[in-house]
Amino acid sequence: MNLKYEIILYWSADDNAYIAEVPELPGCMADGATYAGALQNAEVIIQEWLMTAKELGRSVPEPKGRRLMYA
């Protein structure tokens, strides 16, 4: 599986956990008690997101890589 999607990791005081968001896959996010745990959970949820999209016949976006936020 292609796991070359950007993952944004940050600490959420509200959730008391690290959050991993995958901006290119709508609604795809995971959490974890540690930074590494959130990243590992994100890798699992990316695979599940892609598998579910394919099963439902939905299009799967190609990974774009790093977003350019600064010009």
Secondary structure as UniProt FT lines:
FT   STRAND          8..12
FT   TURN            13..16
FT   STRAND          17..21
FT   TURN            23..24
FT   TURN            26..27
FT   STRAND          29..32
FT   HELIX           35..55
FT   TURN            56..57
//
